[in-house]
């Protein structure tokens, strides 16, 4: 017999889509990593030059407000869908064209083969809609369609490829949806949240007062075969005073089957009319009833291990060292001076790749606004990024100065050497 499939292996499409949107737009740990990358890449701003000349301060301010501001969405859209969709709109009053990024949740997409490379039996319909795209080095393309109340036609949407499109089948008929780079991270997050819910349910059960009783009916020597219990009085005097219908079913129900109700009424008694609160007291259980220990729930999944796996998955998908996430979450006291240069070099490589995607996005947006149908690079338009480093030159100079002071002997020689170093730097 085939083994039963794990129901948590791949989540349902609605749950996957909702969790993906939650991660990209709201999850604190992922937002911290995205903000960290944006602050390093865009902290010094972006400079533009046209024909090797700097534009006016007014145009630079306009460029920062409507072009550079959209670059903070690059990491988010790369993880969500793998491309950046935008359309062109006009600024009220001035009428200047600006690029506007389509918000998350306002579009759906698929991957298809470009026109001209399809087989003859799968030729594209002439009336089929197309997006605008400057990426000509791929055989596939993203096709984006606006949904909901967003009045944007497919022909008005520009698409910037942040990841190479693939033709792997992720259709809804296969039980999945169009996957994103965060697919495995979404699975980790769903498993973590499910384990947290189970842990909360177990804590609620274990910390709630409950009373469990068990009925132990008496046994007598003259018990008839096939009878589990013989109703009789608790003493010989009660047996002598029992009416004629003692051995009837009605008497058995009254004598024994209402015992649970008597216990509950005794423990949960509350005078509703007077509004008096329950006063704890000592109660005697009915005859033939004993107390049982309340069962305790113990979750099988280790929440700490799932949190560690999720944190590692976030660090890997963002490309940043996990130590940075540990410092933010309070799991590490700090980064040592021996680790900082290596982490800074790793972050420099990540920022170099990310600024390349930002440069590409800026080039496509600028071309769509000012050079429709052409590439702004051919018009000698350039953008300059100046990413920050975790291990800045100022920090390195201070550490080198401390090392030199520690190696030098105490006294006048040390002070004179320090002054000579300062004069050398000033010169």
KOLBA-204284 format. One record per residue (C-alpha): residue number from 1; x, y, z. Coordinates in nm, 4 decimals. Last residue first. Layout:
// residues N
@num=NUM	x=X	y=Y	z=Z
...
This chain:
// residues 427
@num=427	x=4.9804	y=6.6277	z=0.4399
@num=426	x=4.7064	y=6.5855	z=0.7010
@num=425	x=4.7714	y=6.2111	z=0.7208
@num=424	x=5.1478	y=6.2578	z=0.7689
@num=423	x=5.0906	y=6.5233	z=1.0335
@num=422	x=4.8570	y=6.2875	z=1.2236
@num=421	x=5.1128	y=6.0073	z=1.2086
@num=420	x=5.3850	y=6.2438	z=1.3359
@num=419	x=5.1652	y=6.3421	z=1.6289
@num=418	x=5.1055	y=5.9792	z=1.7188
@num=417	x=5.4779	y=5.9026	z=1.7005
@num=416	x=5.5551	y=6.1988	z=1.9262
@num=415	x=5.2988	y=6.0797	z=2.1818
@num=414	x=5.4363	y=5.7242	z=2.1769
@num=413	x=5.7979	y=5.8378	z=2.2060
@num=412	x=5.7089	y=6.0620	z=2.4994
@num=411	x=5.6102	y=5.7716	z=2.7166
@num=410	x=5.4595	y=5.4259	z=2.6652
@num=409	x=5.6045	y=5.1914	z=2.4064
@num=408	x=5.4328	y=5.1513	z=2.0646
@num=407	x=5.2507	y=4.8302	z=1.9722
@num=406	x=4.9260	y=4.9276	z=2.1434
@num=405	x=4.9242	y=5.2713	z=1.9811
@num=404	x=4.9745	y=5.1196	z=1.6346
@num=403	x=4.6884	y=4.8759	z=1.6894
@num=402	x=4.4575	y=5.1551	z=1.8068
@num=401	x=4.5397	y=5.3614	z=1.4982
@num=400	x=4.4692	y=5.0660	z=1.2717
@num=399	x=4.1317	y=5.0184	z=1.4444
@num=398	x=4.0433	y=5.3850	z=1.3983
@num=397	x=4.1467	y=5.3765	z=1.0323
@num=396	x=3.9374	y=5.0646	z=0.9683
@num=395	x=3.6311	y=5.2217	z=1.1275
@num=394	x=3.6723	y=5.5335	z=0.9143
@num=393	x=3.7158	y=5.3218	z=0.6014
@num=392	x=3.3772	y=5.1590	z=0.6575
@num=391	x=3.3169	y=4.7971	z=0.7535
@num=390	x=2.9450	y=4.7642	z=0.6849
@num=389	x=3.0059	y=4.9244	z=0.3483
@num=388	x=2.7881	y=5.1803	z=0.1708
@num=387	x=2.6916	y=5.1616	z=-0.1928
@num=386	x=2.7810	y=5.4533	z=-0.4248
@num=385	x=2.5668	y=5.4268	z=-0.7359
@num=384	x=2.6212	y=5.6305	z=-1.0561
@num=383	x=2.3692	y=5.6368	z=-1.3410
@num=382	x=2.4526	y=5.7000	z=-1.7075
@num=381	x=2.2664	y=5.8334	z=-2.0084
@num=380	x=2.4802	y=5.8339	z=-2.3225
@num=379	x=2.1876	y=5.8272	z=-2.5673
@num=378	x=2.2666	y=5.4661	z=-2.6556
@num=377	x=2.2195	y=5.3824	z=-2.2890
@num=376	x=1.8704	y=5.5315	z=-2.3077
@num=375	x=1.7563	y=5.2368	z=-2.5174
@num=374	x=1.4933	y=5.3069	z=-2.7785
@num=373	x=1.1248	y=5.2308	z=-2.8338
@num=372	x=1.0156	y=5.5243	z=-2.6236
@num=371	x=1.3153	y=5.7504	z=-2.5373
@num=370	x=1.2149	y=5.9872	z=-2.2530
@num=369	x=0.9692	y=5.7911	z=-2.0375
@num=368	x=1.0268	y=5.4308	z=-2.1472
@num=367	x=1.4024	y=5.4871	z=-2.1700
@num=366	x=1.4182	y=5.6300	z=-1.8174
@num=365	x=1.2194	y=5.3354	z=-1.6826
@num=364	x=1.4322	y=5.0791	z=-1.8643
@num=363	x=1.7607	y=5.2400	z=-1.7549
@num=362	x=1.6419	y=5.2741	z=-1.3959
@num=361	x=1.5493	y=4.9057	z=-1.3847
@num=360	x=1.8861	y=4.8009	z=-1.5273
@num=359	x=2.0737	y=5.0186	z=-1.2783
@num=358	x=1.8671	y=4.8743	z=-0.9946
@num=357	x=1.9464	y=4.5209	z=-1.1107
@num=356	x=2.3181	y=4.6046	z=-1.1172
@num=355	x=2.2821	y=4.7737	z=-0.7774
@num=354	x=2.1628	y=4.4383	z=-0.6436
@num=353	x=2.4634	y=4.2474	z=-0.7763
@num=352	x=2.7099	y=4.4961	z=-0.6278
@num=351	x=2.5124	y=4.5053	z=-0.3030
@num=350	x=2.5467	y=4.1283	z=-0.2654
@num=349	x=2.9196	y=4.1442	z=-0.3350
@num=348	x=2.9686	y=4.4267	z=-0.0840
@num=347	x=2.7666	y=4.2305	z=0.1717
@num=346	x=3.0176	y=3.9463	z=0.1526
@num=345	x=3.3091	y=4.1892	z=0.1924
@num=344	x=3.1440	y=4.3518	z=0.4927
@num=343	x=3.0843	y=4.0130	z=0.6510
@num=342	x=3.4529	y=3.9286	z=0.6107
@num=341	x=3.5665	y=4.2637	z=0.7537
@num=340	x=3.3215	y=4.2344	z=1.0488
@num=339	x=3.4159	y=3.8847	z=1.1623
@num=338	x=3.7431	y=3.9781	z=1.3369
@num=337	x=3.5891	y=4.2880	z=1.4912
@num=336	x=3.3257	y=4.0731	z=1.6534
@num=335	x=2.9592	y=4.1030	z=1.5609
@num=334	x=2.7197	y=4.1592	z=1.8457
@num=333	x=2.5293	y=4.0064	z=2.1357
@num=332	x=2.3707	y=3.7355	z=1.9236
@num=331	x=2.0158	y=3.5980	z=1.9454
@num=330	x=1.8694	y=3.9468	z=1.9857
@num=329	x=1.6589	y=3.9295	z=1.6673
@num=328	x=1.8618	y=4.2039	z=1.4956
@num=327	x=2.1952	y=4.0500	z=1.5922
@num=326	x=2.0835	y=3.7079	z=1.4672
@num=325	x=1.9678	y=3.8571	z=1.1355
@num=324	x=2.3088	y=4.0135	z=1.0784
@num=323	x=2.4831	y=3.6908	z=1.1796
@num=322	x=2.2885	y=3.5077	z=0.9057
@num=321	x=2.5044	y=3.6670	z=0.6390
@num=320	x=2.3063	y=3.8296	z=0.3542
@num=319	x=2.2067	y=3.6648	z=0.0262
@num=318	x=1.8395	y=3.7533	z=0.0593
@num=317	x=1.7266	y=3.3964	z=-0.0154
@num=316	x=2.0000	y=3.2562	z=0.2068
@num=315	x=1.9310	y=3.4826	z=0.5057
@num=314	x=1.5570	y=3.4121	z=0.4878
@num=313	x=1.6185	y=3.0354	z=0.4731
@num=312	x=1.8566	y=3.0532	z=0.7707
@num=311	x=1.5948	y=3.2377	z=0.9751
@num=310	x=1.3309	y=2.9801	z=0.8781
@num=309	x=1.5547	y=2.6905	z=0.9786
@num=308	x=1.6349	y=2.8514	z=1.3147
@num=307	x=1.2679	y=2.9228	z=1.3788
@num=306	x=1.1829	y=2.5602	z=1.2966
@num=305	x=1.4513	y=2.4400	z=1.5391
@num=304	x=1.3142	y=2.6670	z=1.8126
@num=303	x=0.9574	y=2.5478	z=1.7517
@num=302	x=1.0453	y=2.1820	z=1.8084
@num=301	x=0.7599	y=1.9721	z=1.6744
@num=300	x=0.5999	y=1.7019	z=1.8939
@num=299	x=0.3730	y=1.9255	z=2.0967
@num=298	x=0.3076	y=1.7941	z=2.4523
@num=297	x=-0.0524	y=1.7994	z=2.5747
@num=296	x=-0.1206	y=1.7111	z=2.9394
@num=295	x=-0.3986	y=1.4780	z=3.0577
@num=294	x=-0.5762	y=1.5906	z=3.3787
@num=293	x=-0.5192	y=1.3439	z=3.6609
@num=292	x=-0.8307	y=1.1483	z=3.7539
@num=291	x=-1.0727	y=1.1967	z=4.0429
@num=290	x=-1.2910	y=0.9149	z=4.1765
@num=289	x=-1.6677	y=0.8496	z=4.1654
@num=288	x=-1.8417	y=0.5547	z=4.3419
@num=287	x=-2.0438	y=0.7775	z=4.5748
@num=286	x=-2.0773	y=1.1370	z=4.4814
@num=285	x=-1.7750	y=1.3641	z=4.5156
@num=284	x=-1.7443	y=1.5781	z=4.8249
@num=283	x=-1.6812	y=1.9439	z=4.7735
@num=282	x=-1.4269	y=2.1739	z=4.9295
@num=281	x=-1.4905	y=2.5405	z=4.8629
@num=280	x=-1.4047	y=2.8134	z=4.6169
@num=279	x=-1.6573	y=3.1003	z=4.6101
@num=278	x=-1.8038	y=3.1686	z=4.2674
@num=277	x=-1.8996	y=3.5290	z=4.2255
@num=276	x=-2.2309	y=3.6740	z=4.3490
@num=275	x=-2.4443	y=3.8458	z=4.0868
@num=274	x=-2.7559	y=3.8199	z=4.3059
@num=273	x=-2.9704	y=3.6631	z=4.0376
@num=272	x=-2.6902	y=3.4625	z=3.8789
@num=271	x=-2.5997	y=3.2736	z=4.1970
@num=270	x=-2.3166	y=3.0590	z=4.0689
@num=269	x=-2.2678	y=2.6855	z=4.1095
@num=268	x=-1.9946	y=2.5519	z=3.8835
@num=267	x=-1.8479	y=2.2981	z=4.1235
@num=266	x=-2.1722	y=2.1646	z=4.2673
@num=265	x=-2.3580	y=2.1775	z=3.9393
@num=264	x=-2.0773	y=1.9887	z=3.7653
@num=263	x=-2.0619	y=1.7210	z=4.0328
@num=262	x=-2.4396	y=1.6744	z=4.0358
@num=261	x=-2.4489	y=1.6559	z=3.6561
@num=260	x=-2.1829	y=1.3840	z=3.6591
@num=259	x=-2.3833	y=1.1874	z=3.9199
@num=258	x=-2.7003	y=1.1996	z=3.7145
@num=257	x=-2.6362	y=0.8567	z=3.5642
@num=256	x=-2.6104	y=0.6841	z=3.9024
@num=255	x=-2.9220	y=0.6893	z=4.1228
@num=254	x=-3.1627	y=0.8630	z=3.8890
@num=253	x=-3.0738	y=0.6409	z=3.5950
@num=252	x=-3.0854	y=0.3218	z=3.8075
@num=251	x=-3.4212	y=0.4224	z=3.9523
@num=250	x=-3.5633	y=0.4679	z=3.6063
@num=249	x=-3.4249	y=0.1328	z=3.4900
@num=248	x=-3.6163	y=-0.0543	z=3.7626
@num=247	x=-3.4476	y=-0.2467	z=4.0463
@num=246	x=-3.5793	y=-0.0213	z=4.3221
@num=245	x=-3.9395	y=-0.0141	z=4.2011
@num=244	x=-4.0847	y=-0.1205	z=4.5367
@num=243	x=-3.9534	y=0.1702	z=4.7280
@num=242	x=-3.6089	y=0.1853	z=4.8973
@num=241	x=-3.6251	y=0.2118	z=5.2781
@num=240	x=-3.4536	y=-0.1216	z=5.3505
@num=239	x=-3.1732	y=-0.0486	z=5.1060
@num=238	x=-3.1177	y=0.2924	z=5.2594
@num=237	x=-3.0846	y=0.1312	z=5.6023
@num=236	x=-2.8466	y=-0.1313	z=5.4664
@num=235	x=-2.6114	y=0.1361	z=5.3440
@num=234	x=-2.5095	y=0.2961	z=5.0167
@num=233	x=-2.8290	y=0.1826	z=4.8526
@num=232	x=-2.8392	y=-0.0615	z=4.5675
@num=231	x=-2.7948	y=-0.0521	z=4.1935
@num=230	x=-2.6348	y=-0.3662	z=4.0520
@num=229	x=-2.3554	y=-0.2985	z=3.8046
@num=228	x=-2.2002	y=-0.4497	z=3.4947
@num=227	x=-2.4657	y=-0.7160	z=3.4483
@num=226	x=-2.3981	y=-1.0071	z=3.2073
@num=225	x=-2.4166	y=-1.2781	z=3.4692
@num=224	x=-2.6094	y=-1.1722	z=3.7788
@num=223	x=-2.4305	y=-1.0142	z=4.0669
@num=222	x=-2.4790	y=-1.2182	z=4.3886
@num=221	x=-2.1232	y=-1.1496	z=4.5078
@num=220	x=-2.1439	y=-0.7727	z=4.4740
@num=219	x=-1.9537	y=-0.5148	z=4.2670
@num=218	x=-1.9797	y=-0.1404	z=4.3093
@num=217	x=-1.9594	y=0.0959	z=4.0121
@num=216	x=-1.6326	y=0.2897	z=3.9604
@num=215	x=-1.7174	y=0.6120	z=3.7779
@num=214	x=-1.4225	y=0.8208	z=3.6682
@num=213	x=-1.3779	y=1.1925	z=3.7195
@num=212	x=-1.1867	y=1.4644	z=3.5326
@num=211	x=-1.1930	y=1.8220	z=3.6598
@num=210	x=-1.0442	y=2.1014	z=3.4470
@num=209	x=-0.8485	y=2.4173	z=3.5233
@num=208	x=-0.6945	y=2.5699	z=3.2092
@num=207	x=-0.3137	y=2.5920	z=3.1995
@num=206	x=-0.2501	y=2.2675	z=3.0076
@num=205	x=-0.5179	y=2.3323	z=2.7459
@num=204	x=-0.4069	y=2.6898	z=2.6775
@num=203	x=-0.0432	y=2.5834	z=2.6637
@num=202	x=-0.1280	y=2.3025	z=2.4192
@num=201	x=-0.3261	y=2.5408	z=2.1989
@num=200	x=-0.0378	y=2.7900	z=2.2003
@num=199	x=0.2085	y=2.5153	z=2.1039
@num=198	x=-0.0194	y=2.3991	z=1.8225
@num=197	x=-0.0451	y=2.7554	z=1.6911
@num=196	x=0.3321	y=2.7945	z=1.7048
@num=195	x=0.3821	y=2.4692	z=1.5147
@num=194	x=0.1445	y=2.5881	z=1.2413
@num=193	x=0.3263	y=2.9237	z=1.2229
@num=192	x=0.6627	y=2.7495	z=1.1809
@num=191	x=0.5364	y=2.5043	z=0.9164
@num=190	x=0.3805	y=2.7910	z=0.7193
@num=189	x=0.7040	y=2.9937	z=0.7447
@num=188	x=0.9220	y=2.7058	z=0.6260
@num=187	x=0.6916	y=2.6458	z=0.3278
@num=186	x=0.7001	y=3.0177	z=0.2416
@num=185	x=1.0799	y=3.0074	z=0.2567
@num=184	x=1.0802	y=2.7163	z=0.0118
@num=183	x=0.8671	y=2.9140	z=-0.2359
@num=182	x=1.0416	y=3.2482	z=-0.1849
@num=181	x=1.1962	y=3.2560	z=-0.5332
@num=180	x=0.8378	y=3.2594	z=-0.6674
@num=179	x=0.6172	y=2.9781	z=-0.7888
@num=178	x=0.3214	y=3.0255	z=-1.0199
@num=177	x=0.0540	y=2.8227	z=-0.8449
@num=176	x=0.0322	y=2.4633	z=-0.7300
@num=175	x=-0.2148	y=2.1737	z=-0.7412
@num=174	x=-0.1127	y=2.0629	z=-1.0922
@num=173	x=-0.4314	y=2.2118	z=-1.2392
@num=172	x=-0.3303	y=2.5516	z=-1.0944
@num=171	x=-0.0416	y=2.5663	z=-1.3456
@num=170	x=0.3171	y=2.5623	z=-1.2200
@num=169	x=0.4755	y=2.4048	z=-1.5268
@num=168	x=0.8436	y=2.4939	z=-1.5529
@num=167	x=0.8862	y=2.7307	z=-1.8478
@num=166	x=1.1448	y=2.9611	z=-1.6913
@num=165	x=1.1823	y=3.3393	z=-1.6763
@num=164	x=1.5321	y=3.4764	z=-1.5927
@num=163	x=1.5163	y=3.6873	z=-1.2790
@num=162	x=1.4873	y=4.0663	z=-1.2440
@num=161	x=1.3201	y=4.1016	z=-1.5824
@num=160	x=1.1785	y=4.4532	z=-1.6276
@num=159	x=0.8197	y=4.4558	z=-1.7549
@num=158	x=0.6381	y=4.7584	z=-1.8968
@num=157	x=0.2577	y=4.7590	z=-1.8836
@num=156	x=0.0541	y=4.9767	z=-2.1218
@num=155	x=-0.0075	y=4.6975	z=-2.3761
@num=154	x=-0.1513	y=4.4821	z=-2.0958
@num=153	x=-0.4207	y=4.7450	z=-2.0308
@num=152	x=-0.4285	y=4.9345	z=-1.7029
@num=151	x=-0.7544	y=5.0192	z=-1.5259
@num=150	x=-0.6813	y=4.8752	z=-1.1815
@num=149	x=-1.0194	y=4.7806	z=-1.0316
@num=148	x=-0.9328	y=4.4151	z=-0.9874
@num=147	x=-0.6647	y=4.2620	z=-1.2059
@num=146	x=-0.3778	y=4.3859	z=-1.4253
@num=145	x=-0.2260	y=4.1337	z=-1.6642
@num=144	x=0.1437	y=4.0505	z=-1.6855
@num=143	x=0.3140	y=3.8279	z=-1.9440
@num=142	x=0.6672	y=3.7345	z=-1.8464
@num=141	x=0.8902	y=3.6414	z=-2.1361
@num=140	x=1.0727	y=3.3432	z=-2.2762
@num=139	x=1.3463	y=3.3127	z=-2.5384
@num=138	x=1.5716	y=3.5516	z=-2.3474
@num=137	x=1.8272	y=3.8115	z=-2.4598
@num=136	x=1.5758	y=4.0713	z=-2.5766
@num=135	x=1.4987	y=4.2280	z=-2.2392
@num=134	x=1.3585	y=4.5733	z=-2.3273
@num=133	x=0.9989	y=4.4747	z=-2.2526
@num=132	x=0.6557	y=4.6050	z=-2.3376
@num=131	x=0.3637	y=4.3741	z=-2.2655
@num=130	x=0.1656	y=4.1884	z=-2.5289
@num=129	x=-0.1977	y=4.1112	z=-2.5937
@num=128	x=-0.3040	y=3.8410	z=-2.8389
@num=127	x=-0.4854	y=3.9768	z=-3.1447
@num=126	x=-0.2334	y=3.8279	z=-3.3890
@num=125	x=-0.2745	y=3.4877	z=-3.2241
@num=124	x=0.0548	y=3.3223	z=-3.1477
@num=123	x=0.1714	y=3.0298	z=-3.3528
@num=122	x=0.1610	y=2.6954	z=-3.1734
@num=121	x=0.1602	y=2.4554	z=-3.4675
@num=120	x=0.4502	y=2.6342	z=-3.6313
@num=119	x=0.6708	y=2.6002	z=-3.3269
@num=118	x=0.7434	y=2.9072	z=-3.1184
@num=117	x=1.0621	y=3.1098	z=-3.1578
@num=116	x=0.9190	y=3.4058	z=-3.3489
@num=115	x=0.6902	y=3.5322	z=-3.0740
@num=114	x=0.8305	y=3.4826	z=-2.7286
@num=113	x=0.7588	y=3.1693	z=-2.5309
@num=112	x=0.5310	y=3.2084	z=-2.2298
@num=111	x=0.5570	y=3.2738	z=-1.8581
@num=110	x=0.2505	y=3.3737	z=-1.6539
@num=109	x=0.1367	y=3.6738	z=-1.4565
@num=108	x=-0.1290	y=3.8148	z=-1.2287
@num=107	x=-0.1692	y=4.1776	z=-1.1236
@num=106	x=-0.3003	y=4.4062	z=-0.8485
@num=105	x=-0.1791	y=4.1963	z=-0.5534
@num=104	x=0.1455	y=4.3871	z=-0.5177
@num=103	x=0.1239	y=4.7417	z=-0.6469
@num=102	x=0.2064	y=4.8226	z=-1.0123
@num=101	x=0.5121	y=5.0502	z=-1.0186
@num=100	x=0.4565	y=5.4023	z=-1.1534
@num=99	x=0.7017	y=5.5523	z=-1.4055
@num=98	x=0.6734	y=5.9292	z=-1.4593
@num=97	x=0.5558	y=6.1474	z=-1.7462
@num=96	x=0.5492	y=6.5215	z=-1.6836
@num=95	x=0.2045	y=6.6846	z=-1.7082
@num=94	x=0.3031	y=6.9732	z=-1.4799
@num=93	x=-0.0267	y=7.0011	z=-1.2936
@num=92	x=-0.0956	y=6.6399	z=-1.2087
@num=91	x=0.2143	y=6.4265	z=-1.2782
@num=90	x=0.1490	y=6.2008	z=-1.5756
@num=89	x=0.1442	y=5.8220	z=-1.5733
@num=88	x=0.3540	y=5.5464	z=-1.7253
@num=87	x=0.3235	y=5.1814	z=-1.6259
@num=86	x=0.5348	y=4.9497	z=-1.4150
@num=85	x=0.6019	y=4.5794	z=-1.3677
@num=84	x=0.9253	y=4.4681	z=-1.1923
@num=83	x=1.0190	y=4.1021	z=-1.2402
@num=82	x=1.0964	y=3.7859	z=-1.0405
@num=81	x=0.7506	y=3.7354	z=-0.8814
@num=80	x=0.7675	y=3.7950	z=-0.5068
@num=79	x=1.1399	y=3.7715	z=-0.4320
@num=78	x=1.2432	y=4.0018	z=-0.7169
@num=77	x=0.9443	y=4.2240	z=-0.6442
@num=76	x=1.0580	y=4.2877	z=-0.2862
@num=75	x=1.4254	y=4.3270	z=-0.3761
@num=74	x=1.3480	y=4.5846	z=-0.6487
@num=73	x=1.0825	y=4.7772	z=-0.4536
@num=72	x=1.3283	y=5.0258	z=-0.3030
@num=71	x=1.4224	y=5.1175	z=-0.6602
@num=70	x=1.0886	y=5.2979	z=-0.7083
@num=69	x=1.2128	y=5.5975	z=-0.5059
@num=68	x=1.5008	y=5.6473	z=-0.7524
@num=67	x=1.2649	y=5.7314	z=-1.0382
@num=66	x=0.9898	y=5.9639	z=-0.9097
@num=65	x=1.1444	y=6.1586	z=-0.6225
@num=64	x=1.5130	y=6.1151	z=-0.7007
@num=63	x=1.4688	y=6.2160	z=-1.0677
@num=62	x=1.2643	y=6.5236	z=-0.9761
@num=61	x=1.5352	y=6.6289	z=-0.7276
@num=60	x=1.8027	y=6.5726	z=-0.9936
@num=59	x=1.5890	y=6.7716	z=-1.2405
@num=58	x=1.5764	y=7.0684	z=-1.0037
@num=57	x=1.9474	y=7.0454	z=-0.9225
@num=56	x=2.0292	y=7.0738	z=-1.2910
@num=55	x=2.1698	y=6.7799	z=-1.4811
@num=54	x=2.5325	y=6.6662	z=-1.4617
@num=53	x=2.7061	y=6.6287	z=-1.7946
@num=52	x=2.8524	y=6.3194	z=-1.9614
@num=51	x=2.5872	y=6.3311	z=-2.2352
@num=50	x=2.3268	y=6.2902	z=-1.9615
@num=49	x=2.4510	y=6.2207	z=-1.6091
@num=48	x=2.2530	y=6.0801	z=-1.3168
@num=47	x=2.3529	y=6.0419	z=-0.9511
@num=46	x=2.1933	y=5.7863	z=-0.7198
@num=45	x=2.1712	y=5.8326	z=-0.3421
@num=44	x=2.4322	y=5.7694	z=-0.0721
@num=43	x=2.2075	y=5.5365	z=0.1312
@num=42	x=2.0716	y=5.3661	z=-0.1801
@num=41	x=2.2694	y=5.0408	z=-0.1830
@num=40	x=2.3398	y=5.0049	z=0.1897
@num=39	x=2.0007	y=5.1357	z=0.3031
@num=38	x=1.8190	y=4.9217	z=0.0475
@num=37	x=2.0013	y=4.6058	z=0.1585
@num=36	x=1.9224	y=4.6704	z=0.5251
@num=35	x=1.5598	y=4.7555	z=0.4487
@num=34	x=1.5177	y=4.4228	z=0.2661
@num=33	x=1.6777	y=4.2283	z=0.5535
@num=32	x=1.4596	y=4.4017	z=0.8135
@num=31	x=1.1486	y=4.3437	z=0.6015
@num=30	x=1.2278	y=3.9710	z=0.5911
@num=29	x=1.2509	y=3.9582	z=0.9691
@num=28	x=0.9378	y=4.1701	z=1.0234
@num=27	x=0.6932	y=3.9828	z=0.7905
@num=26	x=0.4659	y=4.2493	z=0.6347
@num=25	x=0.4917	y=4.2962	z=0.2571
@num=24	x=0.6992	y=4.0103	z=0.1206
@num=23	x=0.6040	y=3.7593	z=0.3877
@num=22	x=0.2339	y=3.8423	z=0.3927
@num=21	x=0.2061	y=3.8303	z=0.0121
@num=20	x=0.3721	y=3.4877	z=0.0073
@num=19	x=0.1501	y=3.3657	z=0.2914
@num=18	x=-0.1648	y=3.4638	z=0.1034
@num=17	x=-0.0463	y=3.2999	z=-0.2200
@num=16	x=0.0568	y=2.9753	z=-0.0469
@num=15	x=-0.2684	y=2.9495	z=0.1489
@num=14	x=-0.4741	y=3.0077	z=-0.1653
@num=13	x=-0.2642	y=2.7594	z=-0.3706
@num=12	x=-0.2791	y=2.4765	z=-0.1139
@num=11	x=0.0373	y=2.4019	z=0.0793
@num=10	x=0.3013	y=2.1590	z=-0.0401
@num=9	x=0.4528	y=1.9118	z=0.2082
@num=8	x=0.2043	y=1.9925	z=0.4851
@num=7	x=-0.0427	y=1.7180	z=0.3872
@num=6	x=0.2390	y=1.4596	z=0.3936
@num=5	x=0.1483	y=1.1891	z=0.1440
@num=4	x=0.0224	y=0.8552	z=0.2773
@num=3	x=0.2479	y=0.5667	z=0.1884
@num=2	x=0.1359	y=0.3396	z=-0.0940
@num=1	x=0.0000	y=0.0000	z=0.0000
